[in-house]
Amino acid sequence: MRKSDLFLGVDGGGTQCRARLADRSGRVLGEGVGGPANIRLGVDSGFAAALTAAGQCLAEAGLGEEALGRAIACLALAGATEPTELAAARSRRLPFRHTVITSDAHAACVGAHGGRDGGVIIAGTGSVGWAIVDGRQHRVGGWGLTLSDEGSGAWLGREALRQVLWAHDGRIPSTALLARLFDEFDADPYAVVRWAATASPAEFGQLAPAVVEHAAHGDAVAVELLRGAAQHIDALAARLIALGADRVALVGGLAPHLEAWLAPETRRHLAMPEGDALAGALQLARAEAAILALEA
């Protein structure tokens, strides 16, 4: 490694992007936040969010933009598991000295276990399970809201709106949760349908806090939705455990609200994460720097 090297870790999820800048000694120089950075939903917007967050890191560190040319960056972005989007991302020219692009789940797994074997389940805007066992990486789920991401905030929001329409049809009784959500659309089912047709996962995810809030007060639909979300997380955990991940960390904005609903077998394997996805991204950036030094 060069004495002047900087290390940038970026954790880009479906709701926001976070960045952390560190020097060669590991001292954190600055942190920043940007918008959504799921490159499955847009490579350009994902990189724009990452660069916004990186710019805030530089400002906090008192450095100019030219400092990015000294940075080895690990961009851990949602959607970076998909071949087409990953290839497009890796073809872009970025202002860093060297760039590693990987998934947010991979970085979260590295950060959660300090690079050792283990698994992680992200329950945020989307959901995905990831494990590193004997040097091999394993992915479970995380295929996007249209066909996957069960148990996530976006999934909760979408399923809640589905039941809003069921209650409107008279197929199920309405509850305080469903009435509140329906009122947000002026009790117009067509407005619900129009909004849902173009809503992003992040927008669906904005409805999840209402589900959590009403579940705490015993709302029957909200309770059933959280119970269903937890069952999906249990299924991800069971697969990671079967793959050899004895320790599984549950992370993401929805994680604290789901843990109490998980099955006993899942909870037996839960481990507190040692670090977050930013710590994992920085560890991956430093590992890349070591490889570059050997190749020099």
Buried (B, 14 or more C-beta within 10 A) or exposed (E): EEEEBBBBBBBBBBBBBBBBBBBBEEEBBBBBEBBBBBBBBBBEBBBBBBBBBBBBBBEBBEBEEEBBEBBBBBBBBBBBBBEEBBEEBEEEEBBBBBBBBBBBBBBBBBBBBEBEBBBBBBBBBBBBBBBBBEEEBBBBBBBBBEEBBBBBBBBBBBBBBEBBBBBBEEEBEBBBBBEBBBEBBEEEEEEBEEBBEEBBBBBBBBBBBBBBBBBEEEBBBBBBBBEBBBBBBBBBBBBBBEBBBBBBBBBBBBBEBBBEBBBEEBBEBBBEBBBBBBBBBBBBBBBBBEEBEEEE
